[in-house]
Amino acid sequence: MLNRRILKEFREMNLGSFDDGQILVNFPNADDLRMVECELRPTGSYYAGGKFIFDIKLPTDYPYSVPSVTCRTKIFHPNIGFDGRICFNILSAYDGEWNDSMRLVDYVHALLWLLYQPNLDSRLNSAVPTFDAAYKRLVTQSLRGGHIRCSDGQMVFFERALIAPVEDDEPVTMTARPWQQQQHVARQQQLQRQQVARQQQLQRQQVEELQQPRPQQILVTHIQPVNALRAQ
């Protein structure tokens, strides 16, 4: 019953309106649609050009209880710990009460909003500096991958999160010629369109597989011995 409800909501979601391909939703387990994989690819903010995967586990009484949301991708973010924990009041019970009007589409949009609007004044991750300039610099380094020294002195390794080619990592400066800027933007847009198209094709195949009826299983309760059949 719950699987049908989640699938119905997923069908009603207009994937084209998911902020121009910035949000991709997948169901890794076709038998349990409570397990949701959300892939975010923001085109703005300090995290632009990156790919971040979140795991959402819906409760058995969805949408009347709080979901479990973690970030699988290690990210340098003030409100997301290196262990994947997320501090965001929209996705938690406030004063013991949960807003059961929220649905899956609201969860994923809230996560994207968190990448656009990080809250440095309410940090979960103490390794993130409170100064915006230092924070931006460390985010840029973490997206490219490798070890970075955080504001608290610890060295932390990050897997590369940028989905752009290596040669496109450096931002286009104001001193670049107009035709160079246009080529850079065109390459980025073409790459993102190709990746979004592949993901949407996989999503359509996944929905088609979920819609296909499964063969009914026949339960055999009694089998007569062969000798008894011959006697008849």
C-alpha positions as CSV (number, residue, x, y, z in Angstrom):
1,M,0.0,0.0,0.0
2,L,2.8,2.4,0.9
3,N,4.7,1.5,-2.2
4,R,1.7,2.4,-4.4
5,R,1.4,5.8,-2.6
6,I,5.0,6.6,-3.1
7,L,4.9,5.5,-6.8
8,K,1.8,7.6,-7.3
9,E,3.5,10.7,-5.9
10,F,6.6,10.0,-8.1
11,R,4.4,9.8,-11.2
12,E,2.7,13.1,-10.3
13,M,6.1,14.8,-9.9
14,N,6.9,16.9,-12.9
15,L,10.5,15.9,-13.4
16,G,11.0,18.7,-15.9
17,S,10.2,21.3,-13.1
18,F,12.9,19.9,-10.8
19,D,14.8,23.1,-11.1
20,D,16.1,22.5,-14.6
21,G,17.7,19.1,-13.9
22,Q,19.3,20.0,-10.6
23,I,17.4,17.2,-8.8
24,L,17.3,13.5,-9.8
25,V,15.3,11.0,-7.8
26,N,16.0,7.2,-7.9
27,F,14.6,4.2,-6.1
28,P,17.5,1.7,-5.6
29,N,15.2,-1.1,-4.3
30,A,12.1,-1.7,-6.5
31,D,10.6,-3.8,-3.7
32,D,10.9,-1.1,-1.0
33,L,10.2,2.4,-2.3
34,R,10.8,3.9,1.1
35,M,14.5,3.9,0.2
36,V,15.0,7.0,-1.9
37,E,18.2,8.2,-3.5
38,C,18.4,11.9,-4.3
39,E,21.1,13.3,-6.5
40,L,21.6,17.1,-6.5
41,R,23.6,19.0,-9.1
42,P,23.3,22.7,-8.2
43,T,24.0,25.2,-11.0
44,G,24.4,28.1,-8.5
45,S,25.9,28.8,-5.1
46,Y,29.4,27.8,-4.0
47,Y,28.5,24.2,-4.8
48,A,27.8,24.8,-8.5
49,G,29.1,22.1,-10.8
50,G,29.1,19.4,-8.1
51,K,27.2,16.2,-7.6
52,F,25.9,15.3,-4.2
53,I,24.0,12.2,-3.2
54,F,21.5,12.1,-0.3
55,D,19.8,9.0,1.1
56,I,16.2,9.4,2.3
57,K,14.4,6.7,4.2
58,L,10.7,7.2,4.5
59,P,9.0,5.9,7.6
60,T,6.5,3.1,7.5
61,D,3.7,5.6,8.3
62,Y,4.8,8.1,5.7
63,P,4.1,11.0,5.6
64,Y,3.1,11.2,9.3
65,S,6.6,10.7,10.8
66,V,10.0,12.2,10.4
67,P,12.1,10.7,7.5
68,S,15.7,9.7,7.9
69,V,17.9,11.9,5.7
70,T,21.7,11.6,5.3
71,C,24.3,12.9,2.9
72,R,26.3,10.0,1.3
73,T,28.8,12.4,-0.4
74,K,31.3,13.9,1.9
75,I,30.8,17.6,1.6
76,F,32.3,20.7,3.2
77,H,29.1,22.3,4.5
78,P,28.3,24.1,7.8
79,N,25.0,22.2,8.3
80,I,26.2,18.8,7.2
81,G,28.7,16.7,9.1
82,F,31.5,14.7,7.5
83,D,29.5,11.6,8.7
84,G,26.5,12.6,6.7
85,R,24.3,13.9,9.5
86,I,22.2,16.9,8.5
87,C,21.1,19.8,10.8
88,F,18.0,21.3,9.1
89,N,14.9,22.1,11.1
90,I,12.6,21.6,8.0
91,L,13.5,17.9,7.9
92,S,13.2,17.3,11.7
93,A,10.5,17.5,14.3
94,Y,10.2,21.0,15.7
95,D,9.2,21.0,19.4
96,G,8.3,17.3,19.1
97,E,5.8,18.0,16.2
98,W,6.3,17.0,12.6
99,N,4.7,18.8,9.7
100,D,2.9,15.9,8.0
101,S,1.9,18.1,5.0
102,M,5.4,17.7,3.6
103,R,5.9,15.1,0.9
104,L,8.9,13.6,-0.9
105,V,9.0,16.5,-3.5
106,D,9.3,18.9,-0.5
107,Y,12.2,16.9,1.0
108,V,14.3,17.0,-2.1
109,H,13.6,20.7,-2.7
110,A,14.6,21.5,0.9
111,L,17.9,19.7,0.4
112,L,18.7,21.7,-2.7
113,W,17.8,24.9,-0.9
114,L,20.3,23.9,1.9
115,L,23.1,23.9,-0.7
116,Y,22.1,27.3,-1.9
117,Q,21.6,28.8,1.6
118,P,24.1,27.3,4.0
119,N,23.7,28.7,7.5
120,L,27.1,29.7,9.0
121,D,25.5,31.0,12.1
122,S,24.2,27.6,13.1
123,R,27.0,25.2,12.3
124,L,26.8,21.5,12.8
125,N,30.3,21.0,11.4
126,S,32.8,22.9,13.5
127,A,35.5,22.4,10.8
128,V,33.8,25.0,8.7
129,P,35.0,28.6,9.3
130,T,32.5,31.4,10.2
131,F,34.1,33.8,7.7
132,D,32.6,33.6,4.3
133,A,35.8,34.2,2.3
134,A,37.6,31.3,4.0
135,Y,34.5,29.1,3.8
136,K,34.2,29.7,0.0
137,R,37.9,28.9,-0.6
138,L,37.7,25.6,1.3
139,V,34.5,24.6,-0.5
140,T,36.2,25.2,-3.8
141,Q,39.2,23.1,-2.8
142,S,37.0,20.3,-1.5
143,L,34.9,20.1,-4.7
144,R,38.1,19.4,-6.7
145,G,39.1,16.6,-4.3
146,G,42.1,15.8,-2.2
147,H,43.2,16.7,1.3
148,I,42.4,20.1,2.7
149,R,43.2,21.7,6.1
150,C,40.0,22.8,7.8
151,S,39.7,25.8,10.1
152,D,40.1,23.6,13.2
153,G,43.4,22.3,11.9
154,Q,42.4,18.8,10.9
155,M,43.3,17.4,7.5
156,V,40.2,15.9,5.7
157,F,40.2,14.0,2.4
158,F,37.4,14.6,-0.1
159,E,36.5,12.6,-3.2
160,R,36.1,14.8,-6.3
161,A,32.6,16.1,-6.5
162,L,32.8,18.2,-9.6
163,I,31.3,16.7,-12.7
164,A,33.0,19.1,-15.1
165,P,36.1,18.1,-16.9
166,V,39.4,18.9,-15.3
167,E,40.3,21.6,-17.8
168,D,37.1,23.4,-16.9
169,D,37.7,23.6,-13.2
170,E,39.1,27.0,-13.3
171,P,36.4,29.7,-13.3
172,V,36.3,32.1,-16.3
173,T,37.7,35.4,-15.2
174,M,36.7,38.9,-16.4
175,T,40.0,39.2,-18.3
176,A,39.0,36.3,-20.6
177,R,37.8,37.2,-24.1
178,P,34.1,37.0,-24.8
179,W,34.4,34.1,-27.2
180,Q,36.4,32.2,-24.6
181,Q,33.6,32.8,-22.0
182,Q,31.0,31.6,-24.5
183,Q,32.9,28.4,-25.3
184,H,33.4,27.7,-21.6
185,V,29.7,28.2,-20.8
186,A,28.7,26.1,-23.9
187,R,30.9,23.2,-22.8
188,Q,29.4,23.3,-19.3
189,Q,25.8,23.4,-20.5
190,Q,26.4,20.6,-23.1
191,L,27.9,18.3,-20.4
192,Q,25.1,18.9,-18.0
193,R,22.4,18.3,-20.6
194,Q,24.0,15.0,-21.6
195,Q,24.2,13.8,-18.0
196,V,20.7,14.9,-17.1
197,A,19.4,13.1,-20.3
198,R,21.1,9.9,-19.2
199,Q,19.7,10.1,-15.7
200,Q,16.2,10.8,-16.9
201,Q,16.3,7.9,-19.3
202,L,17.3,5.6,-16.4
203,Q,14.4,7.1,-14.3
204,R,11.9,6.3,-17.1
205,Q,13.1,2.8,-17.4
206,Q,12.8,2.4,-13.6
207,V,9.2,3.6,-13.6
208,E,8.3,1.3,-16.5
209,E,9.8,-1.7,-14.6
210,L,7.8,-0.8,-11.5
211,Q,4.6,-0.6,-13.6
212,Q,5.0,-4.0,-15.2
213,P,2.8,-6.6,-13.5
214,R,4.6,-9.4,-11.8
215,P,3.7,-13.1,-12.5
216,Q,1.4,-14.5,-9.8
217,Q,2.8,-17.3,-7.7
218,I,0.8,-20.4,-7.4
219,L,0.9,-22.1,-4.0
220,V,0.8,-25.9,-4.1
221,T,-1.0,-27.1,-1.0
222,H,-1.2,-30.9,-1.7
223,I,0.3,-33.3,-4.2
224,Q,-1.2,-36.8,-4.5
225,P,1.2,-39.7,-4.7
226,V,1.8,-41.2,-8.2
227,N,0.4,-44.6,-7.1
228,A,-2.8,-43.0,-5.9
229,L,-3.3,-41.3,-9.2
230,R,-2.9,-44.6,-11.1
231,A,-5.4,-46.3,-8.8
232,Q,-8.0,-43.7,-9.8
